[in-house]
Amino acid sequence: GIRQSAQIPSDIRAYSQASLTSLPSQLLIPYIYPTFYALHSMPAEAGTVGEHGVILPPPLPSTSERLERHGLFSIEDGQTMFLWVGRDAVPQLVLDVFNLPSYEVLRGGKVPHIHSLLDNPFSQRVNAVIEKIREMRRGVYYPHLYVVKENGEPPLRLWALSALIQDRADMLPSYQQFLQSLKEKVGFSIRVLWFGR
């Protein structure tokens, strides 16, 4: 909604601006700062039921530097969920989660759900994490789920990567660069106010 980019269509920008002013906090926070999880390396307790329901994996910093070519990742912003599959994902991971023999036969795109009835612990844990996220984001939106292959369709890849807001986008600064710039401006303003008296 406020990103300075000529590549964002006007209808998407208008929708985003309306969302920023109307979403409840449990949806607004992930919309502004999407959550990012590594599912292939999540701790053993993640995706299992604990004292307060399904345990989520620890979130990663929202940067593509954390993407691994052999990994399976979840990126979600409260309205959309992406399952990012690295190009070197081992056949066993693809079989356990998608019930397919290899990465090459996996198709990217929108899916209603992944195979929740596969009889293996990893599939059940991944599905539990996805359903827990959807439950946390309950509201007017039911988050759509997209499978994104690392070397798949460029528009889908770019859409998923745009949710990793700590990366630079177009000519804009990264999240850390923006915060540093803001900090410097606030510090300068305080010095001007203090010494300007």
MDAnalysis code that builds the backbone (N, CA, C; Angstrom):
import MDAnalysis as mda
import numpy as np

u = mda.Universe.empty(591, n_residues=197, atom_resindex=np.repeat(np.arange(197), 3), trajectory=True)
u.add_TopologyAttr("name", ["N", "CA", "C"] * 197)
u.add_TopologyAttr("resid", np.arange(1, 198))
u.add_TopologyAttr("resname", ["GLY", "ILE", "ARG", "GLN", "SER", "ALA", "GLN", "ILE", "PRO", "SER", "ASP", "ILE", "ARG", "ALA", "TYR", "SER", "GLN", "ALA", "SER", "LEU", "THR", "SER", "LEU", "PRO", "SER", "GLN", "LEU", "LEU", "ILE", "PRO", "TYR", "ILE", "TYR", "PRO", "THR", "PHE", "TYR", "ALA", "LEU", "HIS", "SER", "MET", "PRO", "ALA", "GLU", "ALA", "GLY", "THR", "VAL", "GLY", "GLU", "HIS", "GLY", "VAL", "ILE", "LEU", "PRO", "PRO", "PRO", "LEU", "PRO", "SER", "THR", "SER", "GLU", "ARG", "LEU", "GLU", "ARG", "HIS", "GLY", "LEU", "PHE", "SER", "ILE", "GLU", "ASP", "GLY", "GLN", "THR", "MET", "PHE", "LEU", "TRP", "VAL", "GLY", "ARG", "ASP", "ALA", "VAL", "PRO", "GLN", "LEU", "VAL", "LEU", "ASP", "VAL", "PHE", "ASN", "LEU", "PRO", "SER", "TYR", "GLU", "VAL", "LEU", "ARG", "GLY", "GLY", "LYS", "VAL", "PRO", "HIS", "ILE", "HIS", "SER", "LEU", "LEU", "ASP", "ASN", "PRO", "PHE", "SER", "GLN", "ARG", "VAL", "ASN", "ALA", "VAL", "ILE", "GLU", "LYS", "ILE", "ARG", "GLU", "MET", "ARG", "ARG", "GLY", "VAL", "TYR", "TYR", "PRO", "HIS", "LEU", "TYR", "VAL", "VAL", "LYS", "GLU", "ASN", "GLY", "GLU", "PRO", "PRO", "LEU", "ARG", "LEU", "TRP", "ALA", "LEU", "SER", "ALA", "LEU", "ILE", "GLN", "ASP", "ARG", "ALA", "ASP", "MET", "LEU", "PRO", "SER", "TYR", "GLN", "GLN", "PHE", "LEU", "GLN", "SER", "LEU", "LYS", "GLU", "LYS", "VAL", "GLY", "PHE", "SER", "ILE", "ARG", "VAL", "LEU", "TRP", "PHE", "GLY", "ARG"])
u.atoms.positions = np.array([
    [0.787, -1.203, 0.000],
    [0.000, 0.000, 0.000],
    [0.829, 1.267, 0.000],
    [2.001, 1.225, 0.599],
    [2.852, 2.420, 0.658],
    [4.195, 2.203, -0.028],
    [4.409, 1.025, -0.588],
    [5.684, 0.747, -1.256],
    [5.816, 1.593, -2.510],
    [6.959, 2.236, -2.667],
    [7.192, 3.087, -3.828],
    [7.721, 2.239, -4.969],
    [6.822, 1.732, -5.777],
    [7.214, 0.897, -6.899],
    [6.248, 1.098, -8.049],
    [6.807, 1.245, -9.236],
    [5.970, 1.401, -10.425],
    [5.409, 0.065, -10.884],
    [5.894, -1.040, -10.303],
    [5.462, -2.370, -10.727],
    [4.177, -2.828, -10.034],
    [3.699, -2.071, -9.066],
    [2.490, -2.469, -8.338],
    [1.278, -1.879, -9.045],
    [0.356, -2.730, -9.536],
    [-0.841, -2.215, -10.211],
    [-1.685, -1.361, -9.256],
    [-2.385, -0.385, -9.816],
    [-3.147, 0.551, -8.993],
    [-4.247, -0.134, -8.197],
    [-4.876, -1.187, -8.753],
    [-5.940, -1.859, -8.002],
    [-5.372, -2.621, -6.796],
    [-4.176, -3.207, -6.954],
    [-3.535, -3.900, -5.832],
    [-3.133, -2.888, -4.765],
    [-2.622, -1.737, -5.193],
    [-2.235, -0.694, -4.242],
    [-3.454, -0.197, -3.457],
    [-4.568, 0.037, -4.166],
    [-5.786, 0.512, -3.497],
    [-6.295, -0.529, -2.496],
    [-6.278, -1.807, -2.900],
    [-6.705, -2.881, -2.008],
    [-5.811, -2.923, -0.765],
    [-4.501, -2.797, -0.972],
    [-3.560, -2.838, 0.149],
    [-3.778, -1.662, 1.096],
    [-4.015, -0.483, 0.545],
    [-4.251, 0.685, 1.389],
    [-5.539, 0.518, 2.206],
    [-6.571, -0.032, 1.581],
    [-7.812, -0.287, 2.316],
    [-7.580, -1.322, 3.419],
    [-6.773, -2.344, 3.121],
    [-6.475, -3.372, 4.122],
    [-5.730, -2.787, 5.306],
    [-4.782, -1.898, 5.041],
    [-3.991, -1.296, 6.117],
    [-4.848, -0.502, 7.094],
    [-5.960, 0.033, 6.621],
    [-6.809, 0.849, 7.489],
    [-7.998, 0.091, 8.068],
    [-8.205, -1.144, 7.625],
    [-9.420, -1.833, 8.069],
    [-9.196, -3.199, 8.712],
    [-8.019, -3.799, 8.569],
    [-7.807, -5.138, 9.115],
    [-7.719, -5.116, 10.634],
    [-8.274, -6.131, 11.310],
    [-8.075, -6.244, 12.762],
    [-6.613, -6.578, 13.049],
    [-6.159, -6.323, 14.258],
    [-4.731, -6.441, 14.580],
    [-4.166, -7.831, 14.329],
    [-4.945, -8.896, 14.588],
    [-4.404, -10.242, 14.390],
    [-4.139, -10.546, 12.918],
    [-4.741, -9.771, 12.013],
    [-4.462, -9.907, 10.587],
    [-3.536, -8.812, 10.074],
    [-3.590, -7.637, 10.691],
    [-2.765, -6.517, 10.241],
    [-1.279, -6.764, 10.505],
    [-0.955, -7.299, 11.667],
    [0.456, -7.503, 12.023],
    [1.148, -8.428, 11.029],
    [0.606, -9.621, 10.721],
    [1.299, -10.438, 9.715],
    [1.220, -9.846, 8.307],
    [0.205, -9.020, 8.037],
    [0.109, -8.383, 6.721],
    [1.265, -7.404, 6.523],
    [1.629, -6.714, 7.601],
    [2.748, -5.774, 7.540],
    [4.079, -6.516, 7.611],
    [4.158, -7.521, 8.466],
    [5.405, -8.274, 8.657],
    [5.088, -9.771, 8.585],
    [5.096, -10.344, 7.376],
    [4.740, -11.757, 7.211],
    [5.636, -12.694, 8.019],
    [5.082, -13.856, 8.378],
    [5.858, -14.855, 9.109],
    [6.498, -15.829, 8.131],
    [7.642, -16.332, 8.526],
    [8.492, -17.141, 7.665],
    [9.040, -18.295, 8.498],
    [8.730, -19.526, 8.098],
    [9.162, -20.706, 8.849],
    [9.913, -21.677, 7.948],
    [10.943, -22.314, 8.494],
    [11.612, -23.427, 7.816],
    [10.931, -24.707, 8.293],
    [10.220, -25.375, 7.404],
    [9.488, -26.579, 7.796],
    [10.362, -27.833, 7.731],
    [11.323, -27.850, 6.821],
    [12.155, -29.049, 6.661],
    [13.069, -29.280, 7.861],
    [13.374, -28.219, 8.611],
    [14.295, -28.346, 9.744],
    [13.649, -27.910, 11.058],
    [12.315, -27.947, 11.107],
    [11.655, -27.494, 12.341],
    [11.963, -28.461, 13.485],
    [11.983, -27.939, 14.711],
    [12.251, -28.796, 15.874],
    [11.231, -29.940, 15.967],
    [11.626, -30.991, 16.658],
    [10.796, -32.196, 16.739],
    [9.414, -31.921, 17.319],
    [9.311, -30.928, 18.229],
    [8.005, -30.658, 18.843],
    [7.105, -29.796, 17.963],
    [7.663, -29.107, 16.968],
    [6.853, -28.254, 16.089],
    [5.897, -29.109, 15.268],
    [4.652, -28.669, 15.191],
    [3.636, -29.433, 14.474],
    [2.963, -30.489, 15.318],
    [3.331, -30.561, 16.596],
    [2.675, -31.492, 17.517],
    [1.824, -30.661, 18.482],
    [0.962, -31.328, 19.206],
    [0.067, -30.632, 20.131],
    [0.746, -30.498, 21.479],
    [0.828, -29.255, 21.942],
    [1.400, -28.969, 23.250],
    [0.342, -28.476, 24.206],
    [0.774, -27.815, 25.255],
    [-0.134, -27.338, 26.295],
    [-1.135, -26.318, 25.767],
    [-0.715, -25.513, 24.784],
    [-1.576, -24.459, 24.246],
    [-1.948, -24.709, 22.785],
    [-2.047, -25.968, 22.388],
    [-2.406, -26.302, 21.015],
    [-1.178, -26.657, 20.197],
    [-1.309, -26.572, 18.887],
    [-0.219, -26.960, 17.982],
    [0.957, -26.006, 18.174],
    [2.144, -26.581, 18.277],
    [3.370, -25.803, 18.468],
    [3.908, -25.400, 17.103],
    [4.153, -24.096, 16.927],
    [4.697, -23.595, 15.667],
    [6.221, -23.614, 15.715],
    [6.864, -23.727, 14.547],
    [8.322, -23.633, 14.531],
    [8.759, -22.207, 14.864],
    [10.019, -22.018, 15.236],
    [10.482, -20.645, 15.486],
    [10.508, -19.855, 14.178],
    [10.028, -18.610, 14.173],
    [10.036, -17.830, 12.930],
    [11.450, -17.419, 12.554],
    [11.674, -17.298, 11.261],
    [12.955, -16.843, 10.729],
    [12.881, -15.351, 10.424],
    [14.031, -14.670, 10.356],
    [14.019, -13.301, 9.839],
    [13.458, -13.309, 8.415],
    [12.703, -12.292, 8.078],
    [11.977, -12.262, 6.809],
    [12.889, -11.835, 5.654],
    [13.853, -12.709, 5.328],
    [14.804, -12.423, 4.262],
    [15.086, -13.679, 3.444],
    [15.291, -13.491, 2.152],
    [15.554, -14.631, 1.263],
    [16.920, -15.249, 1.518],
    [17.765, -14.589, 2.307],
    [19.060, -15.179, 2.652],
    [18.876, -16.485, 3.414],
    [17.720, -16.673, 4.051],
    [17.450, -17.885, 4.831],
    [16.897, -19.036, 3.981],
    [16.561, -18.766, 2.724],
    [16.054, -19.841, 1.863],
    [17.194, -20.795, 1.526],
    [16.924, -22.085, 1.656],
    [17.914, -23.109, 1.316],
    [17.396, -23.915, 0.143],
    [18.285, -24.305, -0.743],
    [17.873, -24.982, -1.985],
    [17.256, -26.348, -1.735],
    [17.528, -26.951, -0.598],
    [16.964, -28.268, -0.307],
    [15.750, -28.188, 0.616],
    [15.299, -26.959, 0.937],
    [14.326, -26.804, 1.999],
    [12.879, -26.669, 1.586],
    [12.016, -26.708, 2.597],
    [10.576, -26.472, 2.477],
    [10.244, -25.376, 3.483],
    [9.666, -24.274, 2.993],
    [9.418, -23.106, 3.824],
    [7.972, -22.669, 3.729],
    [7.500, -22.050, 4.791],
    [6.174, -21.434, 4.804],
    [6.364, -19.929, 4.938],
    [5.677, -19.178, 4.072],
    [5.654, -17.724, 4.139],
    [4.183, -17.339, 4.158],
    [3.760, -16.532, 5.132],
    [2.341, -16.162, 5.167],
    [2.147, -14.760, 5.702],
    [1.130, -14.080, 5.136],
    [0.855, -12.697, 5.526],
    [-0.560, -12.500, 6.062],
    [-1.186, -13.572, 6.512],
    [-2.536, -13.470, 7.058],
    [-3.626, -13.664, 6.022],
    [-3.312, -13.443, 4.750],
    [-4.279, -13.621, 3.677],
    [-3.833, -14.680, 2.681],
    [-2.527, -14.838, 2.559],
    [-1.969, -15.780, 1.593],
    [-0.862, -16.577, 2.261],
    [-0.819, -17.876, 1.959],
    [0.249, -18.737, 2.456],
    [0.990, -19.320, 1.262],
    [2.310, -19.322, 1.347],
    [3.148, -19.918, 0.312],
    [3.935, -21.066, 0.924],
    [3.975, -22.183, 0.221],
    [4.894, -23.272, 0.565],
    [6.003, -23.226, -0.473],
    [7.162, -22.752, -0.081],
    [8.304, -22.609, -0.978],
    [9.098, -23.915, -0.951],
    [9.291, -24.514, -2.118],
    [10.015, -25.773, -2.219],
    [11.315, -25.514, -2.971],
    [12.446, -25.761, -2.316],
    [13.747, -25.560, -2.942],
    [13.993, -26.535, -4.074],
    [14.769, -26.101, -5.060],
    [14.994, -26.916, -6.262],
    [15.770, -28.205, -5.987],
    [16.477, -28.269, -4.871],
    [17.212, -29.481, -4.522],
    [16.518, -30.270, -3.417],
    [15.213, -30.073, -3.272],
    [14.455, -30.832, -2.263],
    [14.588, -32.323, -2.546],
    [14.889, -33.086, -1.520],
    [15.102, -34.521, -1.713],
    [13.779, -35.206, -2.033],
    [13.823, -36.279, -2.836],
    [12.580, -36.976, -3.199],
    [11.748, -37.402, -1.996],
    [12.398, -37.777, -0.873],
    [11.632, -38.228, 0.288],
    [10.781, -37.102, 0.858],
    [11.300, -35.875, 0.882],
    [10.527, -34.735, 1.372],
    [9.313, -34.507, 0.471],
    [9.532, -34.517, -0.845],
    [8.433, -34.301, -1.802],
    [7.401, -35.425, -1.681],
    [7.861, -36.640, -1.488],
    [6.945, -37.773, -1.330],
    [6.154, -37.655, -0.027],
    [6.838, -37.323, 1.061],
    [6.172, -37.234, 2.367],
    [5.117, -36.140, 2.412],
    [5.375, -35.004, 1.749],
    [4.465, -33.864, 1.853],
    [3.444, -33.827, 0.723],
    [3.889, -34.104, -0.497],
    [3.016, -33.926, -1.664],
    [2.576, -35.241, -2.322],
    [3.089, -36.362, -1.831],
    [2.758, -37.673, -2.382],
    [3.161, -37.774, -3.854],
    [4.312, -37.190, -4.180],
    [4.852, -37.223, -5.538],
    [6.283, -37.752, -5.475],
    [6.745, -38.403, -6.557],
    [8.056, -39.056, -6.498],
    [9.261, -38.113, -6.522],
    [9.115, -36.888, -7.061],
    [10.278, -36.007, -7.146],
    [9.850, -34.558, -7.339],
    [10.795, -33.667, -7.154],
    [10.571, -32.232, -7.332],
    [10.150, -31.920, -8.771],
    [10.714, -32.618, -9.722],
    [10.444, -32.333, -11.133],
    [8.968, -32.482, -11.499],
    [8.254, -33.412, -10.888],
    [6.841, -33.616, -11.235],
    [5.892, -32.764, -10.377],
    [6.444, -32.068, -9.393],
    [5.637, -31.184, -8.552],
    [5.207, -29.967, -9.363],
    [3.944, -29.590, -9.255],
    [3.443, -28.402, -9.950],
    [3.185, -27.298, -8.949],
    [3.593, -26.096, -9.333],
    [3.345, -24.943, -8.486],
    [1.964, -24.376, -8.753],
    [1.497, -23.519, -7.866],
    [0.205, -22.866, -8.046],
    [-0.679, -23.005, -6.829],
    [-1.889, -22.523, -6.965],
    [-2.845, -22.523, -5.860],
    [-3.375, -23.933, -5.625],
    [-3.412, -24.309, -4.357],
    [-3.946, -25.624, -3.978],
    [-4.896, -25.415, -2.804],
    [-5.974, -26.204, -2.711],
    [-6.881, -26.053, -1.569],
    [-6.218, -26.488, -0.258],
    [-5.412, -27.534, -0.330],
    [-4.686, -28.046, 0.829],
    [-3.650, -29.021, 0.318],
    [-2.672, -29.333, 1.148],
    [-1.760, -30.390, 0.756],
    [-2.331, -31.693, 1.284],
    [-1.750, -32.791, 0.890],
    [-2.329, -34.101, 1.206],
    [-2.301, -34.365, 2.705],
    [-3.401, -34.019, 3.367],
    [-3.436, -34.103, 4.826],
    [-3.577, -35.528, 5.348],
    [-3.903, -36.465, 4.494],
    [-4.138, -37.828, 4.970],
    [-2.952, -38.756, 4.730],
    [-1.803, -38.209, 4.323],
    [-0.641, -39.065, 4.119],
    [-0.215, -39.657, 5.452],
    [0.113, -40.922, 5.423],
    [0.392, -41.647, 6.664],
    [1.877, -41.573, 7.011],
    [2.342, -40.353, 7.297],
    [3.710, -40.209, 7.790],
    [3.761, -39.012, 8.735],
    [4.621, -39.074, 9.727],
    [4.653, -38.017, 10.751],
    [4.988, -36.634, 10.190],
    [5.891, -36.545, 9.211],
    [6.282, -35.237, 8.699],
    [5.111, -34.548, 8.015],
    [4.357, -35.273, 7.201],
    [3.183, -34.710, 6.536],
    [2.179, -34.212, 7.565],
    [1.960, -34.983, 8.604],
    [0.994, -34.599, 9.629],
    [1.445, -33.351, 10.373],
    [2.738, -33.222, 10.620],
    [3.261, -32.035, 11.314],
    [3.159, -30.795, 10.421],
    [3.507, -30.931, 9.141],
    [3.407, -29.796, 8.218],
    [1.956, -29.337, 8.111],
    [1.034, -30.274, 7.973],
    [-0.386, -29.924, 7.890],
    [-0.890, -29.286, 9.178],
    [-0.394, -29.764, 10.316],
    [-0.805, -29.175, 11.599],
    [-0.342, -27.725, 11.692],
    [0.868, -27.433, 11.208],
    [1.376, -26.059, 11.223],
    [0.514, -25.177, 10.318],
    [0.197, -25.660, 9.119],
    [-0.620, -24.884, 8.179],
    [-1.997, -24.599, 8.775],
    [-2.621, -25.611, 9.350],
    [-3.955, -25.423, 9.922],
    [-3.919, -24.506, 11.149],
    [-2.839, -24.578, 11.948],
    [-2.705, -23.692, 13.103],
    [-2.601, -22.237, 12.638],
    [-1.832, -21.992, 11.581],
    [-1.704, -20.632, 11.051],
    [-3.055, -20.150, 10.555],
    [-3.771, -20.980, 9.834],
    [-5.101, -20.591, 9.338],
    [-6.053, -20.310, 10.496],
    [-5.963, -21.090, 11.543],
    [-6.822, -20.874, 12.716],
    [-6.489, -19.545, 13.393],
    [-5.201, -19.214, 13.487],
    [-4.786, -17.952, 14.112],
    [-5.249, -16.752, 13.306],
    [-5.377, -16.916, 11.998],
    [-5.741, -15.804, 11.119],
    [-7.231, -15.784, 10.827],
    [-8.031, -16.456, 11.653],
    [-9.460, -16.505, 11.360],
    [-10.042, -15.096, 11.314],
    [-10.905, -14.911, 10.399],
    [-11.504, -13.609, 10.183],
    [-12.269, -13.665, 8.876],
    [-12.277, -12.564, 8.166],
    [-13.025, -12.539, 6.915],
    [-12.294, -13.288, 5.810],
    [-10.996, -13.573, 6.002],
    [-10.209, -14.257, 4.980],
    [-9.855, -15.663, 5.425],
    [-9.920, -16.602, 4.501],
    [-9.370, -17.933, 4.714],
    [-8.111, -17.967, 3.854],
    [-6.924, -17.945, 4.468],
    [-5.700, -17.808, 3.676],
    [-5.579, -18.853, 2.566],
    [-5.383, -18.377, 1.348],
    [-5.156, -19.271, 0.207],
    [-3.752, -19.849, 0.308],
    [-3.592, -21.054, -0.194],
    [-2.310, -21.751, -0.130],
    [-1.759, -21.934, -1.544],
    [-0.504, -21.517, -1.737],
    [0.171, -21.658, -3.024],
    [1.448, -22.450, -2.827],
    [1.685, -23.400, -3.714],
    [2.962, -24.110, -3.753],
    [3.851, -23.356, -4.730],
    [5.040, -22.983, -4.272],
    [5.969, -22.208, -5.082],
    [7.258, -22.994, -5.241],
    [7.580, -23.329, -6.488],
    [8.847, -24.002, -6.768],
    [9.929, -22.947, -6.972],
    [11.107, -23.219, -6.443],
    [12.195, -22.238, -6.533],
    [12.485, -21.816, -7.972],
    [12.404, -22.748, -8.893],
    [12.635, -22.402, -10.299],
    [11.336, -22.499, -11.108],
    [10.212, -22.252, -10.436],
    [8.901, -22.329, -11.088],
    [8.515, -21.018, -11.763],
    [7.220, -20.772, -11.852],
    [6.707, -19.596, -12.559],
    [7.218, -18.310, -11.922],
    [7.872, -17.438, -12.717],
    [8.436, -16.196, -12.153],
    [7.432, -15.311, -11.426],
    [6.200, -15.094, -11.944],
    [5.279, -14.216, -11.197],
    [4.943, -14.752, -9.803],
    [4.762, -16.053, -9.690],
    [4.443, -16.659, -8.396],
    [5.649, -16.565, -7.452],
    [6.842, -16.826, -7.978],
    [8.061, -16.702, -7.174],
    [8.248, -15.277, -6.669],
    [8.063, -14.304, -7.554],
    [8.234, -12.907, -7.160],
    [7.202, -12.488, -6.124],
    [5.986, -12.983, -6.268],
    [4.931, -12.678, -5.299],
    [5.323, -13.205, -3.917],
    [5.780, -14.454, -3.868],
    [6.185, -15.036, -2.586],
    [7.382, -14.282, -2.006],
    [8.357, -13.969, -2.841],
    [9.554, -13.276, -2.366],
    [9.248, -11.857, -1.898],
    [8.193, -11.234, -2.458],
    [7.850, -9.868, -2.040],
    [7.390, -9.828, -0.589],
    [6.987, -10.986, -0.038],
    [6.570, -11.040, 1.367],
    [7.771, -11.050, 2.312],
    [8.961, -11.300, 1.778],
    [10.164, -11.289, 2.609],
    [10.679, -9.857, 2.664],
    [10.101, -9.094, 3.575],
    [10.248, -7.643, 3.525],
    [11.596, -7.126, 3.984],
    [12.447, -7.987, 4.534],
    [13.768, -7.503, 4.917],
    [14.713, -7.410, 3.727],
    [14.294, -7.912, 2.583],
    [15.099, -7.796, 1.364],
    [14.840, -6.454, 0.700],
    [15.781, -6.037, -0.111],
    [15.571, -4.825, -0.902],
    [14.563, -5.131, -1.994],
    [13.730, -4.148, -2.331],
    [12.750, -4.290, -3.408],
    [12.880, -3.084, -4.326],
    [13.009, -3.347, -5.624],
    [13.215, -2.280, -6.605],
    [14.403, -1.418, -6.158],
    [14.169, -0.113, -6.050],
    [15.222, 0.810, -5.631],
    [15.069, 1.199, -4.157],
    [14.222, 0.467, -3.446],
    [13.941, 0.807, -2.054],
    [14.984, 0.201, -1.131],
    [15.170, 0.790, 0.051],
    [16.111, 0.209, 1.015],
    [15.535, -1.074, 1.616],
    [16.427, -1.886, 2.185],
    [15.968, -3.070, 2.909],
    [15.316, -2.619, 4.212],
    [14.718, -3.556, 4.932],
    [14.055, -3.246, 6.207],
    [15.057, -2.643, 7.197],
    [16.258, -3.269, 7.299],
    [17.263, -2.750, 8.223],
    [17.731, -1.354, 7.802],
    [17.926, -1.140, 6.495],
    [18.346, 0.175, 6.017],
    [17.280, 1.232, 6.317],
    [16.015, 0.861, 6.165],
    [14.922, 1.787, 6.464],
    [14.921, 2.159, 7.946],
    [15.058, 1.151, 8.818],
    [15.066, 1.422, 10.258],
    [16.259, 2.286, 10.652],
    [17.422, 2.008, 10.049],
    [18.607, 2.816, 10.353],
    [18.399, 4.259, 9.914],
    [17.819, 4.448, 8.736],
    [17.540, 5.794, 8.227],
    [16.562, 6.522, 9.153],
    [15.520, 5.808, 9.599],
    [14.538, 6.391, 10.513],
    [15.190, 6.792, 11.834],
    [16.041, 5.920, 12.344],
    [16.745, 6.185, 13.595],
    [17.616, 7.438, 13.470],
    [18.320, 7.568, 12.334],
    [19.175, 8.743, 12.109],
    [18.342, 10.014, 12.014],
    [17.188, 9.937, 11.343],
    [16.330, 11.120, 11.215],
    [15.762, 11.547, 12.569],
    [15.358, 10.569, 13.369],
    [14.822, 10.884, 14.692],
    [15.925, 11.483, 15.556],
    [17.118, 10.899, 15.511],
    [18.251, 11.429, 16.275],
    [18.592, 12.847, 15.858],
    [18.576, 13.115, 14.552],
    [18.859, 14.458, 14.041],
    [17.806, 15.444, 14.528],
    [16.538, 15.047, 14.468],
    [15.447, 15.924, 14.912],
    [15.574, 16.259, 16.385],
    [15.948, 15.283, 17.177],
    [16.104, 15.517, 18.623],
    [17.257, 16.483, 18.874],
    [18.382, 16.290, 18.140],
    [19.518, 17.197, 18.317],
    [19.157, 18.626, 17.926],
    [18.400, 18.759, 16.816],
    [17.995, 20.092, 16.375],
    [17.106, 20.747, 17.423],
    [16.134, 19.988, 17.947],
    [15.233, 20.534, 18.960],
    [15.987, 20.888, 20.245],
    [16.921, 20.026, 20.637],
    [17.635, 20.236, 21.890],
    [18.592, 21.418, 21.804],
    [19.400, 21.445, 20.750],
    [20.415, 22.496, 20.634],
    [19.866, 23.765, 19.989],
    [18.672, 23.673, 19.396],
    [18.100, 24.835, 18.748],
    [17.449, 25.792, 19.721],
    [17.348, 25.400, 20.986],
    [16.691, 26.265, 21.977],
    [17.561, 27.449, 22.355],
])
